[in-house]
Amino acid sequence: MKIDKKIFLTLADMAKIEVSNSEEKQLIDDLNTAIEFIGTMNKVDTENTEPFSIMSKVNYALREDTVTENYEKKKLLANAPEFSDGFYVVPKTIE
């Protein structure tokens, strides 16, 4: 897949970013370079490679998930700048 100007403008619109004309060409080239690099990974012979489940040997300390305190909804909402019908009111983030 190659990123052209039409695809790039669609992606920029979806991401809600504004890009100048001078940045546009450079970003399209950078995206195509990244896609090309990722495509080279399909050429790697992994036929005799064993899959592994963990990338690192980090030992995560896990704890039991237990309820420790029970808060009243009214107390929690008291800190909100705005709420309605028991829910936080936030600005619309999608169109």
Secondary structure, 3 states (H helix, E strand, C coil): CCCCHHHHHHHHHHHCCCCCHHHHHHHHHHHHHHHHHHHHHHHCCCCCCCCCCCCCCCCCCCCCCCCCCCCCHHHHHCCCCCEECCEECCCCCCC
